[in-house]
Amino acid sequence: MRVTRDKSAIYLQRLNPGGLVTSANRENHLVWWAACEPELAGEDPSALTEKAKALGFSTLQKESQEILRLPSQ
């Protein structure tokens, strides 16, 4: 999971390590690999499917995003 926020909301992105990498989720995958497997930081996440499987990830989970709106100030 990756958590980000801006002034109006908190964003919870559930990731699928080793799954499909698109232009919409590429940054999330880069950050996840860098944070969780630092020795792979900077690697192309779309080429890490076998590594994800070796780490125990199914690579079949559905990715999703939840948006938590913050109260207006």
Distance bins in CASP14 RR format, pairs under 12 A and 6 or more apart:
PFRMAT RR
TARGET T0000
AUTHOR 0000-0000-0000
RMODE 2
METHOD distances of the structure
MODEL  1
1 10 0 0 0 0 0 1 0 0 0 0 0
1 11 0 0 0 0 0 1 0 0 0 0 0
1 12 1 0 0 1 0 0 0 0 0 0 0
1 13 1 0 0 1 0 0 0 0 0 0 0
1 14 1 0 1 0 0 0 0 0 0 0 0
1 15 1 0 0 1 0 0 0 0 0 0 0
1 16 0 0 0 0 0 1 0 0 0 0 0
1 17 0 0 0 0 0 1 0 0 0 0 0
1 28 0 0 0 0 1 0 0 0 0 0 0
1 31 0 0 0 0 0 1 0 0 0 0 0
1 32 0 0 0 0 1 0 0 0 0 0 0
1 35 0 0 0 0 0 1 0 0 0 0 0
1 36 0 0 0 0 0 1 0 0 0 0 0
1 61 0 0 0 0 0 1 0 0 0 0 0
1 63 0 0 0 0 0 1 0 0 0 0 0
1 64 0 0 0 0 1 0 0 0 0 0 0
1 65 0 0 0 0 0 1 0 0 0 0 0
1 66 0 0 0 0 1 0 0 0 0 0 0
2 10 0 0 0 0 0 1 0 0 0 0 0
2 11 0 0 0 0 1 0 0 0 0 0 0
2 12 1 0 0 1 0 0 0 0 0 0 0
2 13 1 0 1 0 0 0 0 0 0 0 0
2 14 0 0 0 0 1 0 0 0 0 0 0
2 15 1 0 0 1 0 0 0 0 0 0 0
2 16 0 0 0 0 0 1 0 0 0 0 0
2 17 0 0 0 0 0 1 0 0 0 0 0
2 25 0 0 0 0 1 0 0 0 0 0 0
2 26 0 0 0 0 0 1 0 0 0 0 0
2 27 0 0 0 0 1 0 0 0 0 0 0
2 28 1 0 1 0 0 0 0 0 0 0 0
2 29 0 0 0 0 1 0 0 0 0 0 0
2 30 0 0 0 0 0 1 0 0 0 0 0
2 31 1 0 1 0 0 0 0 0 0 0 0
2 32 1 0 1 0 0 0 0 0 0 0 0
2 33 0 0 0 0 0 1 0 0 0 0 0
2 34 0 0 0 0 0 1 0 0 0 0 0
2 35 0 0 0 0 1 0 0 0 0 0 0
2 36 0 0 0 0 0 1 0 0 0 0 0
2 63 0 0 0 0 0 1 0 0 0 0 0
2 64 0 0 0 0 0 1 0 0 0 0 0
2 65 0 0 0 0 1 0 0 0 0 0 0
2 66 0 0 0 0 0 1 0 0 0 0 0
3 9 0 0 0 0 0 1 0 0 0 0 0
3 10 1 0 0 1 0 0 0 0 0 0 0
3 11 1 0 0 1 0 0 0 0 0 0 0
3 12 1 0 1 0 0 0 0 0 0 0 0
3 13 1 0 0 1 0 0 0 0 0 0 0
3 14 0 0 0 0 0 1 0 0 0 0 0
3 15 0 0 0 0 0 1 0 0 0 0 0
3 28 0 0 0 0 0 1 0 0 0 0 0
3 31 0 0 0 0 0 1 0 0 0 0 0
3 32 0 0 0 0 0 1 0 0 0 0 0
3 35 0 0 0 0 0 1 0 0 0 0 0
3 65 0 0 0 0 0 1 0 0 0 0 0
3 66 0 0 0 0 1 0 0 0 0 0 0
3 67 0 0 0 0 0 1 0 0 0 0 0
3 68 0 0 0 0 1 0 0 0 0 0 0
4 10 1 0 0 1 0 0 0 0 0 0 0
4 11 1 0 1 0 0 0 0 0 0 0 0
4 12 0 0 0 0 1 0 0 0 0 0 0
4 13 1 0 0 1 0 0 0 0 0 0 0
4 27 0 0 0 0 1 0 0 0 0 0 0
4 28 0 0 0 0 1 0 0 0 0 0 0
4 31 0 0 0 0 1 0 0 0 0 0 0
4 32 0 0 0 0 0 1 0 0 0 0 0
4 65 0 0 0 0 1 0 0 0 0 0 0
4 66 0 0 0 0 0 1 0 0 0 0 0
4 67 0 0 0 0 0 1 0 0 0 0 0
4 68 0 0 0 0 0 1 0 0 0 0 0
5 11 1 0 0 1 0 0 0 0 0 0 0
5 12 0 0 0 0 1 0 0 0 0 0 0
5 13 0 0 0 0 0 1 0 0 0 0 0
5 67 0 0 0 0 0 1 0 0 0 0 0
5 68 0 0 0 0 1 0 0 0 0 0 0
5 69 0 0 0 0 0 1 0 0 0 0 0
5 70 1 0 0 1 0 0 0 0 0 0 0
6 67 0 0 0 0 0 1 0 0 0 0 0
6 68 0 0 0 0 0 1 0 0 0 0 0
6 69 0 0 0 0 0 1 0 0 0 0 0
6 70 0 0 0 0 1 0 0 0 0 0 0
7 69 0 0 0 0 0 1 0 0 0 0 0
7 70 1 0 0 1 0 0 0 0 0 0 0
7 71 0 0 0 0 0 1 0 0 0 0 0
7 72 0 0 0 0 1 0 0 0 0 0 0
7 73 0 0 0 0 1 0 0 0 0 0 0
8 67 0 0 0 0 1 0 0 0 0 0 0
8 68 0 0 0 0 0 1 0 0 0 0 0
8 69 1 0 0 1 0 0 0 0 0 0 0
8 70 1 0 1 0 0 0 0 0 0 0 0
8 71 0 0 0 0 1 0 0 0 0 0 0
8 72 0 0 0 0 1 0 0 0 0 0 0
8 73 0 0 0 0 1 0 0 0 0 0 0
9 65 0 0 0 0 0 1 0 0 0 0 0
9 66 0 0 0 0 1 0 0 0 0 0 0
9 67 1 0 1 0 0 0 0 0 0 0 0
9 68 1 0 0 1 0 0 0 0 0 0 0
9 69 1 0 1 0 0 0 0 0 0 0 0
9 70 1 0 1 0 0 0 0 0 0 0 0
9 71 0 0 0 0 0 1 0 0 0 0 0
9 72 0 0 0 0 0 1 0 0 0 0 0
10 65 0 0 0 0 0 1 0 0 0 0 0
10 66 0 0 0 0 1 0 0 0 0 0 0
10 67 1 0 0 1 0 0 0 0 0 0 0
10 68 1 0 1 0 0 0 0 0 0 0 0
10 69 0 0 0 0 1 0 0 0 0 0 0
10 70 1 0 0 1 0 0 0 0 0 0 0
10 71 0 0 0 0 0 1 0 0 0 0 0
11 27 0 0 0 0 0 1 0 0 0 0 0
11 28 0 0 0 0 1 0 0 0 0 0 0
11 64 0 0 0 0 0 1 0 0 0 0 0
11 65 1 0 0 1 0 0 0 0 0 0 0
11 66 1 0 0 1 0 0 0 0 0 0 0
11 67 1 0 1 0 0 0 0 0 0 0 0
11 68 1 0 0 1 0 0 0 0 0 0 0
11 69 0 0 0 0 0 1 0 0 0 0 0
11 70 0 0 0 0 0 1 0 0 0 0 0
12 28 0 0 0 0 0 1 0 0 0 0 0
12 63 0 0 0 0 0 1 0 0 0 0 0
12 64 0 0 0 0 1 0 0 0 0 0 0
12 65 1 0 0 1 0 0 0 0 0 0 0
12 66 1 0 1 0 0 0 0 0 0 0 0
12 67 1 0 0 1 0 0 0 0 0 0 0
12 68 1 0 0 1 0 0 0 0 0 0 0
13 24 0 0 0 0 0 1 0 0 0 0 0
13 25 1 0 0 1 0 0 0 0 0 0 0
13 26 0 0 0 0 0 1 0 0 0 0 0
13 27 0 0 0 0 1 0 0 0 0 0 0
13 28 1 0 1 0 0 0 0 0 0 0 0
13 29 0 0 0 0 1 0 0 0 0 0 0
13 31 0 0 0 0 1 0 0 0 0 0 0
13 32 0 0 0 0 1 0 0 0 0 0 0
13 63 1 0 0 1 0 0 0 0 0 0 0
13 64 1 0 0 1 0 0 0 0 0 0 0
13 65 1 0 1 0 0 0 0 0 0 0 0
13 66 0 0 0 0 1 0 0 0 0 0 0
13 67 0 0 0 0 1 0 0 0 0 0 0
14 25 0 0 0 0 0 1 0 0 0 0 0
14 28 0 0 0 0 1 0 0 0 0 0 0
14 32 0 0 0 0 0 1 0 0 0 0 0
14 61 1 0 0 1 0 0 0 0 0 0 0
14 62 0 0 0 0 1 0 0 0 0 0 0
14 63 1 0 1 0 0 0 0 0 0 0 0
14 64 1 0 1 0 0 0 0 0 0 0 0
14 65 1 0 0 1 0 0 0 0 0 0 0
14 66 1 0 0 1 0 0 0 0 0 0 0
15 21 0 0 0 0 1 0 0 0 0 0 0
15 22 0 0 0 0 0 1 0 0 0 0 0
15 24 0 0 0 0 0 1 0 0 0 0 0
15 25 1 0 0 1 0 0 0 0 0 0 0
15 26 0 0 0 0 0 1 0 0 0 0 0
15 27 0 0 0 0 0 1 0 0 0 0 0
15 28 1 0 1 0 0 0 0 0 0 0 0
15 29 1 0 0 1 0 0 0 0 0 0 0
15 30 0 0 0 0 0 1 0 0 0 0 0
15 31 0 0 0 0 1 0 0 0 0 0 0
15 32 1 0 1 0 0 0 0 0 0 0 0
15 33 0 0 0 0 1 0 0 0 0 0 0
15 35 0 0 0 0 0 1 0 0 0 0 0
15 36 0 0 0 0 1 0 0 0 0 0 0
15 45 0 0 0 0 1 0 0 0 0 0 0
15 48 0 0 0 0 0 1 0 0 0 0 0
15 52 0 0 0 0 0 1 0 0 0 0 0
15 57 0 0 0 0 1 0 0 0 0 0 0
15 59 0 0 0 0 0 1 0 0 0 0 0
15 61 0 0 0 0 1 0 0 0 0 0 0
15 62 0 0 0 0 0 1 0 0 0 0 0
15 63 1 0 1 0 0 0 0 0 0 0 0
15 64 0 0 0 0 1 0 0 0 0 0 0
15 65 0 0 0 0 1 0 0 0 0 0 0
16 22 0 0 0 0 0 1 0 0 0 0 0
16 25 0 0 0 0 1 0 0 0 0 0 0
16 28 0 0 0 0 0 1 0 0 0 0 0
16 29 0 0 0 0 1 0 0 0 0 0 0
16 32 0 0 0 0 1 0 0 0 0 0 0
16 45 0 0 0 0 0 1 0 0 0 0 0
16 46 0 0 0 0 0 1 0 0 0 0 0
16 48 0 0 0 0 0 1 0 0 0 0 0
16 49 0 0 0 0 0 1 0 0 0 0 0
16 52 0 0 0 0 1 0 0 0 0 0 0
16 53 0 0 0 0 0 1 0 0 0 0 0
16 57 1 0 0 1 0 0 0 0 0 0 0
16 58 0 0 0 0 1 0 0 0 0 0 0
16 59 1 0 0 1 0 0 0 0 0 0 0
16 60 1 0 0 1 0 0 0 0 0 0 0
16 61 1 0 1 0 0 0 0 0 0 0 0
16 62 1 0 0 1 0 0 0 0 0 0 0
16 63 1 0 1 0 0 0 0 0 0 0 0
16 64 0 0 0 0 1 0 0 0 0 0 0
17 25 0 0 0 0 0 1 0 0 0 0 0
17 28 0 0 0 0 0 1 0 0 0 0 0
17 29 1 0 0 1 0 0 0 0 0 0 0
17 30 0 0 0 0 0 1 0 0 0 0 0
17 31 0 0 0 0 0 1 0 0 0 0 0
17 32 1 0 0 1 0 0 0 0 0 0 0
17 33 1 0 0 1 0 0 0 0 0 0 0
17 35 0 0 0 0 0 1 0 0 0 0 0
17 36 1 0 0 1 0 0 0 0 0 0 0
17 37 0 0 0 0 1 0 0 0 0 0 0
17 40 0 0 0 0 0 1 0 0 0 0 0
17 45 0 0 0 0 1 0 0 0 0 0 0
17 46 0 0 0 0 0 1 0 0 0 0 0
17 48 1 0 0 1 0 0 0 0 0 0 0
17 49 0 0 0 0 1 0 0 0 0 0 0
17 50 0 0 0 0 0 1 0 0 0 0 0
17 51 0 0 0 0 1 0 0 0 0 0 0
17 52 1 0 1 0 0 0 0 0 0 0 0
17 53 0 0 0 0 1 0 0 0 0 0 0
17 54 0 0 0 0 0 1 0 0 0 0 0
17 55 1 0 0 1 0 0 0 0 0 0 0
17 56 0 0 0 0 1 0 0 0 0 0 0
17 57 1 0 1 0 0 0 0 0 0 0 0
17 58 0 0 0 0 1 0 0 0 0 0 0
17 59 1 0 0 1 0 0 0 0 0 0 0
17 60 0 0 0 0 0 1 0 0 0 0 0
17 61 0 0 0 0 1 0 0 0 0 0 0
17 63 0 0 0 0 0 1 0 0 0 0 0
18 25 0 0 0 0 0 1 0 0 0 0 0
18 28 0 0 0 0 0 1 0 0 0 0 0
18 29 1 0 0 1 0 0 0 0 0 0 0
18 32 0 0 0 0 1 0 0 0 0 0 0
18 33 0 0 0 0 1 0 0 0 0 0 0
18 36 0 0 0 0 0 1 0 0 0 0 0
18 37 0 0 0 0 0 1 0 0 0 0 0
18 40 0 0 0 0 0 1 0 0 0 0 0
18 43 0 0 0 0 0 1 0 0 0 0 0
18 44 0 0 0 0 0 1 0 0 0 0 0
18 45 1 0 0 1 0 0 0 0 0 0 0
18 46 0 0 0 0 1 0 0 0 0 0 0
18 47 0 0 0 0 1 0 0 0 0 0 0
18 48 1 0 1 0 0 0 0 0 0 0 0
18 49 1 0 1 0 0 0 0 0 0 0 0
18 50 0 0 0 0 1 0 0 0 0 0 0
18 51 1 0 0 1 0 0 0 0 0 0 0
18 52 1 1 0 0 0 0 0 0 0 0 0
18 53 1 0 0 1 0 0 0 0 0 0 0
18 54 0 0 0 0 0 1 0 0 0 0 0
18 55 0 0 0 0 1 0 0 0 0 0 0
18 56 0 0 0 0 0 1 0 0 0 0 0
18 57 1 0 0 1 0 0 0 0 0 0 0
18 58 0 0 0 0 1 0 0 0 0 0 0
18 59 1 0 1 0 0 0 0 0 0 0 0
18 60 0 0 0 0 1 0 0 0 0 0 0
18 61 0 0 0 0 1 0 0 0 0 0 0
18 63 0 0 0 0 0 1 0 0 0 0 0
19 25 0 0 0 0 1 0 0 0 0 0 0
19 26 0 0 0 0 0 1 0 0 0 0 0
19 28 0 0 0 0 0 1 0 0 0 0 0
19 29 0 0 0 0 1 0 0 0 0 0 0
19 32 0 0 0 0 0 1 0 0 0 0 0
19 33 0 0 0 0 0 1 0 0 0 0 0
19 45 0 0 0 0 1 0 0 0 0 0 0
19 46 0 0 0 0 1 0 0 0 0 0 0
19 47 0 0 0 0 0 1 0 0 0 0 0
19 48 0 0 0 0 1 0 0 0 0 0 0
19 49 1 0 0 1 0 0 0 0 0 0 0
19 50 0 0 0 0 0 1 0 0 0 0 0
19 51 0 0 0 0 0 1 0 0 0 0 0
19 52 1 0 0 1 0 0 0 0 0 0 0
19 53 0 0 0 0 1 0 0 0 0 0 0
19 57 0 0 0 0 1 0 0 0 0 0 0
19 58 0 0 0 0 1 0 0 0 0 0 0
19 59 1 0 1 0 0 0 0 0 0 0 0
19 60 1 0 0 1 0 0 0 0 0 0 0
19 61 0 0 0 0 1 0 0 0 0 0 0
19 62 0 0 0 0 0 1 0 0 0 0 0
19 63 0 0 0 0 1 0 0 0 0 0 0
20 26 0 0 0 0 0 1 0 0 0 0 0
20 29 0 0 0 0 1 0 0 0 0 0 0
20 45 0 0 0 0 0 1 0 0 0 0 0
20 46 1 0 0 1 0 0 0 0 0 0 0
20 49 0 0 0 0 1 0 0 0 0 0 0
20 52 0 0 0 0 0 1 0 0 0 0 0
20 59 0 0 0 0 1 0 0 0 0 0 0
20 60 0 0 0 0 0 1 0 0 0 0 0
20 61 0 0 0 0 0 1 0 0 0 0 0
20 62 0 0 0 0 0 1 0 0 0 0 0
20 63 0 0 0 0 1 0 0 0 0 0 0
21 27 0 0 0 0 0 1 0 0 0 0 0
21 28 0 0 0 0 1 0 0 0 0 0 0
21 29 1 0 1 0 0 0 0 0 0 0 0
21 30 0 0 0 0 1 0 0 0 0 0 0
21 32 0 0 0 0 0 1 0 0 0 0 0
21 33 0 0 0 0 0 1 0 0 0 0 0
21 43 0 0 0 0 0 1 0 0 0 0 0
21 44 0 0 0 0 1 0 0 0 0 0 0
21 45 1 0 1 0 0 0 0 0 0 0 0
21 46 1 0 1 0 0 0 0 0 0 0 0
21 47 0 0 0 0 1 0 0 0 0 0 0
21 48 0 0 0 0 1 0 0 0 0 0 0
21 49 0 0 0 0 1 0 0 0 0 0 0
21 52 0 0 0 0 0 1 0 0 0 0 0
21 59 0 0 0 0 0 1 0 0 0 0 0
21 63 0 0 0 0 0 1 0 0 0 0 0
22 28 0 0 0 0 0 1 0 0 0 0 0
22 29 0 0 0 0 1 0 0 0 0 0 0
22 45 0 0 0 0 0 1 0 0 0 0 0
22 46 0 0 0 0 1 0 0 0 0 0 0
22 63 0 0 0 0 1 0 0 0 0 0 0
23 29 0 0 0 0 0 1 0 0 0 0 0
23 46 0 0 0 0 0 1 0 0 0 0 0
24 63 0 0 0 0 1 0 0 0 0 0 0
24 65 0 0 0 0 1 0 0 0 0 0 0
25 31 0 0 0 0 0 1 0 0 0 0 0
25 32 0 0 0 0 1 0 0 0 0 0 0
25 45 0 0 0 0 1 0 0 0 0 0 0
25 46 0 0 0 0 0 1 0 0 0 0 0
25 62 0 0 0 0 0 1 0 0 0 0 0
25 63 1 0 0 1 0 0 0 0 0 0 0
25 64 0 0 0 0 0 1 0 0 0 0 0
25 65 0 0 0 0 1 0 0 0 0 0 0
26 32 0 0 0 0 0 1 0 0 0 0 0
26 33 0 0 0 0 0 1 0 0 0 0 0
26 42 0 0 0 0 0 1 0 0 0 0 0
26 44 0 0 0 0 1 0 0 0 0 0 0
26 45 1 0 0 1 0 0 0 0 0 0 0
26 46 0 0 0 0 1 0 0 0 0 0 0
26 63 0 0 0 0 0 1 0 0 0 0 0
27 33 0 0 0 0 0 1 0 0 0 0 0
27 34 0 0 0 0 0 1 0 0 0 0 0
27 42 0 0 0 0 0 1 0 0 0 0 0
27 45 0 0 0 0 1 0 0 0 0 0 0
28 34 0 0 0 0 0 1 0 0 0 0 0
28 35 0 0 0 0 0 1 0 0 0 0 0
28 36 0 0 0 0 0 1 0 0 0 0 0
28 45 0 0 0 0 1 0 0 0 0 0 0
28 63 0 0 0 0 1 0 0 0 0 0 0
28 64 0 0 0 0 0 1 0 0 0 0 0
28 65 0 0 0 0 1 0 0 0 0 0 0
29 35 0 0 0 0 0 1 0 0 0 0 0
29 36 0 0 0 0 0 1 0 0 0 0 0
29 37 0 0 0 0 0 1 0 0 0 0 0
29 40 0 0 0 0 0 1 0 0 0 0 0
29 41 0 0 0 0 0 1 0 0 0 0 0
29 42 0 0 0 0 0 1 0 0 0 0 0
29 43 0 0 0 0 0 1 0 0 0 0 0
29 44 0 0 0 0 1 0 0 0 0 0 0
29 45 1 1 0 0 0 0 0 0 0 0 0
29 46 1 0 0 1 0 0 0 0 0 0 0
29 47 0 0 0 0 0 1 0 0 0 0 0
29 48 0 0 0 0 1 0 0 0 0 0 0
29 49 0 0 0 0 0 1 0 0 0 0 0
29 52 0 0 0 0 1 0 0 0 0 0 0
29 57 0 0 0 0 0 1 0 0 0 0 0
29 59 0 0 0 0 0 1 0 0 0 0 0
29 63 0 0 0 0 1 0 0 0 0 0 0
30 36 0 0 0 0 0 1 0 0 0 0 0
30 37 0 0 0 0 0 1 0 0 0 0 0
30 40 0 0 0 0 1 0 0 0 0 0 0
30 41 0 0 0 0 1 0 0 0 0 0 0
30 42 1 0 0 1 0 0 0 0 0 0 0
30 43 0 0 0 0 1 0 0 0 0 0 0
30 44 0 0 0 0 1 0 0 0 0 0 0
30 45 1 0 1 0 0 0 0 0 0 0 0
30 46 0 0 0 0 0 1 0 0 0 0 0
30 48 0 0 0 0 0 1 0 0 0 0 0
31 37 0 0 0 0 0 1 0 0 0 0 0
31 38 0 0 0 0 0 1 0 0 0 0 0
31 40 0 0 0 0 0 1 0 0 0 0 0
31 41 0 0 0 0 1 0 0 0 0 0 0
31 42 0 0 0 0 0 1 0 0 0 0 0
31 45 0 0 0 0 1 0 0 0 0 0 0
32 38 0 0 0 0 0 1 0 0 0 0 0
32 40 0 0 0 0 1 0 0 0 0 0 0
32 41 0 0 0 0 0 1 0 0 0 0 0
32 42 0 0 0 0 0 1 0 0 0 0 0
32 43 0 0 0 0 0 1 0 0 0 0 0
32 45 1 0 0 1 0 0 0 0 0 0 0
32 48 0 0 0 0 1 0 0 0 0 0 0
32 52 0 0 0 0 1 0 0 0 0 0 0
32 55 0 0 0 0 0 1 0 0 0 0 0
32 57 0 0 0 0 0 1 0 0 0 0 0
32 63 0 0 0 0 0 1 0 0 0 0 0
33 39 0 0 0 0 1 0 0 0 0 0 0
33 40 1 0 1 0 0 0 0 0 0 0 0
33 41 1 0 0 1 0 0 0 0 0 0 0
33 42 1 0 0 1 0 0 0 0 0 0 0
33 43 1 0 0 1 0 0 0 0 0 0 0
33 44 0 0 0 0 1 0 0 0 0 0 0
33 45 1 0 1 0 0 0 0 0 0 0 0
33 46 0 0 0 0 0 1 0 0 0 0 0
33 47 0 0 0 0 0 1 0 0 0 0 0
33 48 1 0 0 1 0 0 0 0 0 0 0
33 49 0 0 0 0 0 1 0 0 0 0 0
33 51 0 0 0 0 1 0 0 0 0 0 0
33 52 0 0 0 0 1 0 0 0 0 0 0
33 55 0 0 0 0 0 1 0 0 0 0 0
33 57 0 0 0 0 0 1 0 0 0 0 0
34 40 1 0 0 1 0 0 0 0 0 0 0
34 41 1 1 0 0 0 0 0 0 0 0 0
34 42 1 0 0 1 0 0 0 0 0 0 0
34 43 0 0 0 0 1 0 0 0 0 0 0
34 45 0 0 0 0 1 0 0 0 0 0 0
34 48 0 0 0 0 0 1 0 0 0 0 0
35 41 0 0 0 0 1 0 0 0 0 0 0
35 42 0 0 0 0 0 1 0 0 0 0 0
36 45 0 0 0 0 0 1 0 0 0 0 0
36 48 0 0 0 0 0 1 0 0 0 0 0
36 51 0 0 0 0 0 1 0 0 0 0 0
36 52 0 0 0 0 0 1 0 0 0 0 0
36 55 0 0 0 0 1 0 0 0 0 0 0
36 57 0 0 0 0 0 1 0 0 0 0 0
37 43 0 0 0 0 1 0 0 0 0 0 0
37 45 0 0 0 0 0 1 0 0 0 0 0
37 48 0 0 0 0 1 0 0 0 0 0 0
37 51 1 0 0 1 0 0 0 0 0 0 0
37 52 0 0 0 0 1 0 0 0 0 0 0
37 54 0 0 0 0 0 1 0 0 0 0 0
37 55 1 0 0 1 0 0 0 0 0 0 0
37 57 0 0 0 0 0 1 0 0 0 0 0
39 48 0 0 0 0 0 1 0 0 0 0 0
39 51 0 0 0 0 0 1 0 0 0 0 0
40 47 0 0 0 0 1 0 0 0 0 0 0
40 48 1 0 0 1 0 0 0 0 0 0 0
40 50 0 0 0 0 0 1 0 0 0 0 0
40 51 1 0 0 1 0 0 0 0 0 0 0
40 52 0 0 0 0 0 1 0 0 0 0 0
40 54 0 0 0 0 0 1 0 0 0 0 0
40 55 0 0 0 0 0 1 0 0 0 0 0
41 48 0 0 0 0 0 1 0 0 0 0 0
42 48 0 0 0 0 0 1 0 0 0 0 0
43 49 0 0 0 0 0 1 0 0 0 0 0
43 51 0 0 0 0 1 0 0 0 0 0 0
43 52 0 0 0 0 0 1 0 0 0 0 0
44 51 0 0 0 0 0 1 0 0 0 0 0
45 51 0 0 0 0 1 0 0 0 0 0 0
45 52 0 0 0 0 1 0 0 0 0 0 0
45 59 0 0 0 0 0 1 0 0 0 0 0
46 52 0 0 0 0 0 1 0 0 0 0 0
46 59 0 0 0 0 0 1 0 0 0 0 0
48 54 0 0 0 0 1 0 0 0 0 0 0
48 55 0 0 0 0 1 0 0 0 0 0 0
48 57 0 0 0 0 1 0 0 0 0 0 0
48 59 0 0 0 0 1 0 0 0 0 0 0
49 55 0 0 0 0 0 1 0 0 0 0 0
49 56 0 0 0 0 0 1 0 0 0 0 0
49 57 0 0 0 0 1 0 0 0 0 0 0
49 58 0 0 0 0 0 1 0 0 0 0 0
49 59 1 0 1 0 0 0 0 0 0 0 0
49 60 0 0 0 0 0 1 0 0 0 0 0
50 56 0 0 0 0 0 1 0 0 0 0 0
50 57 0 0 0 0 0 1 0 0 0 0 0
50 59 0 0 0 0 1 0 0 0 0 0 0
51 57 0 0 0 0 1 0 0 0 0 0 0
51 59 0 0 0 0 0 1 0 0 0 0 0
52 58 0 0 0 0 1 0 0 0 0 0 0
52 59 1 0 1 0 0 0 0 0 0 0 0
52 60 0 0 0 0 0 1 0 0 0 0 0
52 61 0 0 0 0 0 1 0 0 0 0 0
53 59 1 0 0 1 0 0 0 0 0 0 0
53 60 0 0 0 0 0 1 0 0 0 0 0
END
